[in-house]
Amino acid sequence: MSTNNILLEVKNLKMHFPIEEGLLFKRQVGAIRAVDGINFSICRGETMGLVGESGCGKSTTARCIAQLHKPTGGEVNFEGKDLCRARKQEMLKARMDLQMVFQDPYASLNPRMTAGAIIGEPLLIYSKRGILNYTKKDIQKRVEELMEKVGLSRYFVNRYPHEFSGGQRQRIGVARALALNPKLILADEPISALDVSIQSQILNLLNDLQEEFNLTYLFIAHDLAVIEHISNRVAVMYLGVIVEIADSKVLYKRPMHPYTKALLSAVPIPDPAVERQRKRIILEGDVPSPDRERTGCYFYDRCPNAMPDKCKNNIPQLREVEEHHQVACFLYFDP
């Protein structure tokens, strides 16, 4: 991976939400370690998939990158600039190139604004601040172009969000994200709230837009089949840390981390003969609470290959065990 081609680089990113007690005099008694020190990079024009079970920190990672949550520690280097330490004006300009598509297409749209006002709002804000120079007529024209681009009729410009279907609302969210011509889009489970038939339409739309505008995606999803279809590389997340990163085809053919193997074993195969012969990996126990600091492997409590002498008191770091294949597991190296 060429360093000159890297658009986003995340270094030791942490997001700990404080646990407080007391009514008048509050004091911190702990922290929820939603993201606990992750490292990855995304190259220009590629799609990085981020998968993991609910509560592992995927959405929090996206929000930290966009600075919707101020990270507890670490760096988010976007085009060489650390967004965690960027000033307000620098962050404002960076957000032109860094946009987000949210999971719930209804909750992320203002119900009191029309579709046209929602899509044009970024252009209006940046024009008022003197960063862009759009007139009302220019904004209207741009909004209509974007609506056509995402598959919506320009005649729907004065409709409100409740007058659209779920898929149409998500198209409005995509159009809003495209308004400022971004380089990177953080797609936080953009299809999970949609019907299966609509999901494929949104995925095809995202693929077409990527080719046309040379977009880069961080695509978060639960559906492993979707991630395989859309991603160039995949990062697997568990309990606030990344346990494996590899090219999509390599990861699905030859997963290495025990957690990745368990995840992929749960994906149904549309062949009854193969499905009957396949062995499902059942993980025992519940996901540990993220409110305690770990001194050993994060997956130790549920791992079928756990080695007490290595895993219990040592935290495996993400290392490259094959070309472009990183794994955080002592099965492949010593502590």
Residue pairs with C-beta under 8 A, 6 or more apart in sequence:
1 41
1 43
1 324
2 43
5 43
5 44
6 41
6 42
6 43
6 44
7 42
7 43
7 44
7 78
7 79
7 183
7 184
7 216
8 41
8 42
8 65
8 76
8 77
8 78
8 184
8 216
8 218
9 40
9 41
9 42
9 75
9 76
9 77
10 38
10 39
10 40
10 41
10 61
10 65
10 74
10 75
10 76
10 77
11 39
11 74
11 75
11 77
12 37
12 38
12 39
12 73
12 74
12 75
13 35
13 37
13 38
13 39
13 61
13 64
13 65
13 71
13 73
13 74
13 75
13 76
14 33
14 35
14 36
14 37
14 71
14 72
14 73
14 74
15 34
15 35
15 57
15 60
15 61
15 64
15 69
15 71
15 72
16 31
16 32
16 33
16 34
16 36
16 72
17 31
17 32
17 34
18 28
18 30
18 31
19 28
19 29
19 30
19 31
19 32
19 291
20 26
20 27
20 28
20 29
21 27
21 29
30 291
30 292
31 291
32 290
32 291
33 240
33 290
33 291
33 292
33 293
34 57
34 60
34 240
34 290
35 57
35 60
35 61
35 64
35 71
35 240
36 57
36 239
36 240
36 241
36 290
36 294
36 298
37 73
37 74
37 240
37 241
38 57
38 61
38 74
38 237
38 240
38 241
38 242
39 242
39 318
40 48
40 235
40 242
40 245
42 48
42 184
42 216
42 218
43 216
44 183
44 214
44 216
45 210
45 214
45 215
45 216
46 216
46 217
46 232
46 233
47 210
47 216
47 217
47 219
47 230
47 231
47 232
47 233
48 217
48 218
48 219
48 231
48 232
48 233
48 234
48 235
49 219
49 220
49 221
49 227
49 228
49 230
49 231
49 233
49 234
49 235
49 248
50 58
50 61
50 62
50 218
50 219
50 220
50 221
50 234
50 235
50 237
51 58
51 220
51 221
51 222
51 224
51 227
51 234
51 235
51 236
51 237
51 263
52 58
52 236
52 237
52 238
52 263
53 222
53 238
53 263
53 287
54 222
55 287
55 290
56 237
56 238
56 239
56 240
57 237
57 239
57 240
57 290
58 188
58 189
58 220
58 237
59 103
59 188
59 189
59 220
60 69
61 220
61 237
62 100
62 186
62 188
62 218
62 220
63 69
63 188
64 70
64 71
64 76
65 76
65 78
65 83
65 98
65 186
65 218
66 95
66 98
66 100
66 186
67 76
67 83
67 84
67 86
67 91
68 100
70 84
71 84
74 84
75 82
75 84
76 82
76 83
76 84
77 83
78 94
78 97
78 98
78 184
79 94
79 97
79 183
81 90
81 94
83 91
83 94
83 98
86 94
92 129
92 131
93 131
95 180
96 126
96 131
96 180
96 181
96 182
97 180
97 182
97 183
97 184
98 182
98 183
98 184
98 186
99 176
99 177
99 178
99 180
99 182
99 184
99 185
99 186
100 177
100 185
100 186
100 187
100 188
101 170
101 173
101 174
101 177
101 185
101 186
101 187
101 188
101 190
102 108
102 173
102 188
102 190
103 188
103 189
103 190
103 192
103 193
104 193
105 166
105 169
105 170
105 172
105 173
105 190
105 193
105 194
106 161
106 162
106 166
106 169
108 173
109 118
109 161
109 169
109 172
109 173
110 118
110 161
111 160
111 161
111 162
112 160
113 121
113 160
113 161
114 157
114 158
114 159
114 160
115 147
115 152
115 156
115 157
115 158
115 159
115 160
115 161
115 164
115 172
116 140
116 143
116 144
116 147
116 157
116 158
118 161
118 172
118 176
119 143
119 146
119 147
119 172
119 175
119 176
119 179
120 139
120 140
120 142
120 143
120 179
121 176
122 176
122 179
122 180
123 132
123 134
123 138
123 139
123 142
123 143
123 179
123 180
124 134
124 139
126 132
126 134
126 180
127 133
127 134
127 139
134 142
140 157
142 179
143 157
143 175
143 179
144 154
144 157
146 175
146 178
146 179
147 153
147 154
147 156
147 157
147 175
148 154
149 175
149 178
149 209
150 171
150 172
150 174
150 175
150 178
150 205
150 209
151 171
151 201
151 205
152 168
152 171
152 172
152 175
156 163
156 164
156 168
161 169
161 172
164 172
165 198
166 193
166 194
166 195
166 198
167 194
167 195
167 198
167 201
167 202
170 190
170 191
170 193
170 194
170 198
170 202
171 202
171 205
173 190
174 190
174 202
174 205
174 206
174 209
177 185
178 209
178 213
181 213
182 215
183 215
183 216
184 215
184 216
184 217
184 218
185 215
185 216
185 217
185 218
186 217
186 218
186 220
187 206
187 217
187 218
187 219
187 220
188 220
189 220
189 221
189 222
190 202
190 206
190 219
191 198
191 199
191 202
191 203
191 221
191 223
191 226
192 221
192 222
192 223
194 202
199 226
203 226
203 229
203 230
206 217
206 219
206 230
207 230
209 215
210 217
217 230
219 227
219 230
219 231
221 227
224 263
224 264
224 266
224 267
225 267
227 234
227 248
228 234
228 248
228 252
231 248
232 247
232 248
233 245
233 246
233 247
233 248
233 324
234 245
234 246
234 247
234 248
234 251
234 252
235 242
235 244
235 245
236 242
236 243
236 244
236 245
236 251
236 257
236 259
236 260
236 263
237 243
238 259
238 298
238 299
239 287
239 288
239 290
239 294
239 298
239 299
240 290
240 298
241 298
241 328
242 318
242 328
243 257
243 259
243 260
243 298
243 299
243 318
243 327
243 328
243 329
244 251
244 255
244 256
244 257
244 259
244 260
244 325
244 326
244 327
244 328
244 329
245 318
245 325
245 326
246 256
246 324
246 325
246 326
247 324
247 325
250 322
250 324
250 325
251 260
251 325
252 264
255 261
255 263
255 264
256 321
256 325
256 327
256 329
256 331
256 332
257 299
257 327
257 328
257 329
258 281
258 299
258 303
258 304
258 305
258 329
258 331
259 283
259 299
259 302
259 303
261 281
262 281
262 282
262 283
265 278
265 279
265 280
265 281
266 280
266 281
268 275
269 275
269 278
281 304
283 302
283 304
284 302
284 304
285 301
285 302
287 302
288 298
288 301
294 315
295 313
295 315
296 311
296 312
296 313
296 314
296 315
297 303
297 306
297 311
297 312
297 314
297 315
297 316
297 328
297 329
297 330
298 315
299 306
300 306
300 311
300 312
303 311
305 331
306 312
307 330
307 331
310 330
310 334
310 335
311 330
314 330
314 335
316 328
316 329
316 330
316 333
316 335
317 328
318 326
318 327
318 328
319 326
319 327
319 328
319 332
319 333
320 326
321 327
321 332
321 333
